[in-house]
Amino acid sequence: MAPFGTFPYPYGREDALRFIQDASISIIHGTAYHFGVRLASNRALVGAAGMWDIDKDECSCEVGVWIGKEHWGNGYARSALILISYYAFKQVGLAKEYAKVMDFNSRSIAMLNTLGFIKDRDYRQIRPHYRNYVEENRYTIAREEFEGKYGNIDDIQVFK
Ligand SMILES: CC(C)(COP(=O)(O)OP(=O)(O)OC[C@H]1O[C@@H](n2cnc3c(N)ncnc32)[C@H](O)[C@@H]1OP(=O)(O)O)[C@@H](O)C(=O)NCCC(=O)NCCS
């Protein structure tokens, strides 16, 4: 199940309720975790971040982050994805994570590159997007690569 995989447009109340229901089921099954992104200063909710399609055999999951447009450019997505990665690698014990991105989403691609995600050469999908078709690519980072950039995960205590 990939509750964040595609968003209907326009996105209505029913879509939101279906997302909550699907997300709740996958959390119960241990195949997903979803978090709100809140500001430490005033607790304002500015976005959401999560991991889903957790594969215990492959030790992998998909990750994603969404920030409200009025809050873009403040580093919130980058911080949220670093925290999600700590959680995926340390708390859930996964070995790699990936994000799927439409090729026109240059903001997201720039963010993933900044964080050390590398484009998978063997993954390329064509997806319908409004009245067009767009290319979707996958960007991956392994636990060792993440640790090479941000330090040994076992030394980090952000969730304690
Ligand atoms: C992509 C998205 C999450 C970025 O959120 P954000 O909070 O603005 O991102 P940040 O401020 O943390 O910036 C992270 C990186 O994005 C890139 N970025 C930020 N602003 C940018 C801009 N104006 N132009 C191009 N790249 C930009 C940069 O690489 C930046 O890192 P840097 O500051 O070290 O250079 C946000 O635009 C969004 O929610 N988009 C819609 C949903 C989506 O595409 N999610 C991604 C699925 S994985």
The ligand as an SDF file (V2000), in Angstrom:
LIG
                    3D

 48 50  0  0  0  0  0  0  0  0999 V2000
   10.0620   19.4780   -2.4340 C   0  0  0  0  0  0  0  0  0  0  0  0
    9.6090   20.1280   -1.1040 C   0  0  0  0  0  0  0  0  0  0  0  0
    9.3210   19.0220   -0.1020 C   0  0  0  0  0  0  0  0  0  0  0  0
   10.7590   21.0170   -0.6130 C   0  0  0  0  0  0  0  0  0  0  0  0
   10.3300   21.6070    0.6170 O   0  0  0  0  0  0  0  0  0  0  0  0
   11.1240   22.8340    1.2750 P   0  0  0  0  0  0  0  0  0  0  0  0
   10.7870   22.8770    2.7300 O   0  0  0  0  0  0  0  0  0  0  0  0
   10.8920   24.0660    0.4730 O   0  0  0  0  0  0  0  0  0  0  0  0
   12.6410   22.3580    1.0550 O   0  0  0  0  0  0  0  0  0  0  0  0
   13.8840   22.8920    1.9090 P   0  0  0  0  0  0  0  0  0  0  0  0
   13.6810   24.3390    2.2340 O   0  0  0  0  0  0  0  0  0  0  0  0
   14.1730   21.9440    3.0040 O   0  0  0  0  0  0  0  0  0  0  0  0
   15.0390   22.8060    0.8270 O   0  0  0  0  0  0  0  0  0  0  0  0
   15.6740   21.5660    0.6160 C   0  0  0  0  0  0  0  0  0  0  0  0
   16.4270   21.6260   -0.6790 C   0  0  0  0  0  0  0  0  0  0  0  0
   15.4810   21.8400   -1.7470 O   0  0  0  0  0  0  0  0  0  0  0  0
   16.1190   22.5810   -2.7590 C   0  0  0  0  0  0  0  0  0  0  0  0
   15.4160   23.8460   -2.9110 N   0  0  0  0  0  0  0  0  0  0  0  0
   14.8530   24.6350   -1.9760 C   0  0  0  0  0  0  0  0  0  0  0  0
   14.3460   25.7310   -2.5300 N   0  0  0  0  0  0  0  0  0  0  0  0
   14.5880   25.6290   -3.8660 C   0  0  0  0  0  0  0  0  0  0  0  0
   14.2800   26.4480   -4.9880 C   0  0  0  0  0  0  0  0  0  0  0  0
   13.6520   27.6270   -4.8650 N   0  0  0  0  0  0  0  0  0  0  0  0
   14.6600   26.0200   -6.2000 N   0  0  0  0  0  0  0  0  0  0  0  0
   15.2990   24.8360   -6.3700 C   0  0  0  0  0  0  0  0  0  0  0  0
   15.6130   24.0270   -5.3220 N   0  0  0  0  0  0  0  0  0  0  0  0
   15.2550   24.4360   -4.1040 C   0  0  0  0  0  0  0  0  0  0  0  0
   17.5310   22.8250   -2.3320 C   0  0  0  0  0  0  0  0  0  0  0  0
   18.3590   21.7640   -2.7710 O   0  0  0  0  0  0  0  0  0  0  0  0
   17.4130   22.7740   -0.8380 C   0  0  0  0  0  0  0  0  0  0  0  0
   18.6040   22.4590   -0.2070 O   0  0  0  0  0  0  0  0  0  0  0  0
   19.6600   23.6490    0.1310 P   0  0  0  0  0  0  0  0  0  0  0  0
   18.9010   24.7090    0.8730 O   0  0  0  0  0  0  0  0  0  0  0  0
   20.7110   22.9790    0.9580 O   0  0  0  0  0  0  0  0  0  0  0  0
   20.1630   24.1230   -1.2090 O   0  0  0  0  0  0  0  0  0  0  0  0
    8.3580   21.0220   -1.2980 C   0  0  0  0  0  0  0  0  0  0  0  0
    8.5680   21.8440   -2.4050 O   0  0  0  0  0  0  0  0  0  0  0  0
    7.0810   20.2140   -1.4850 C   0  0  0  0  0  0  0  0  0  0  0  0
    6.3910   19.8730   -0.5270 O   0  0  0  0  0  0  0  0  0  0  0  0
    6.7470   19.8830   -2.7560 N   0  0  0  0  0  0  0  0  0  0  0  0
    5.5390   19.1050   -3.0760 C   0  0  0  0  0  0  0  0  0  0  0  0
    5.6330   17.6440   -2.6240 C   0  0  0  0  0  0  0  0  0  0  0  0
    6.8690   16.9660   -3.1110 C   0  0  0  0  0  0  0  0  0  0  0  0
    7.2790   17.1320   -4.2510 O   0  0  0  0  0  0  0  0  0  0  0  0
    7.4630   16.1650   -2.2340 N   0  0  0  0  0  0  0  0  0  0  0  0
    8.6650   15.4320   -2.5290 C   0  0  0  0  0  0  0  0  0  0  0  0
    8.3780   13.9750   -2.5590 C   0  0  0  0  0  0  0  0  0  0  0  0
    9.8790   13.1090   -2.0920 S   0  0  0  0  0  0  0  0  0  0  0  0
  1  2  1  0
  2  3  1  0
  2  4  1  0
  2 36  1  0
  4  5  1  0
  5  6  1  0
  6  7  2  0
  6  8  1  0
  6  9  1  0
  9 10  1  0
 10 11  2  0
 10 12  1  0
 10 13  1  0
 13 14  1  0
 14 15  1  0
 15 16  1  0
 15 30  1  0
 16 17  1  0
 17 18  1  0
 17 28  1  0
 18 19  1  0
 18 27  1  0
 19 20  2  0
 20 21  1  0
 21 22  1  0
 21 27  2  0
 22 23  1  0
 22 24  2  0
 24 25  1  0
 25 26  2  0
 26 27  1  0
 28 29  1  0
 28 30  1  0
 30 31  1  0
 31 32  1  0
 32 33  2  0
 32 34  1  0
 32 35  1  0
 36 37  1  0
 36 38  1  0
 38 39  2  0
 38 40  1  0
 40 41  1  0
 41 42  1  0
 42 43  1  0
 43 44  2  0
 43 45  1  0
 45 46  1  0
 46 47  1  0
 47 48  1  0
M  END
$$$$
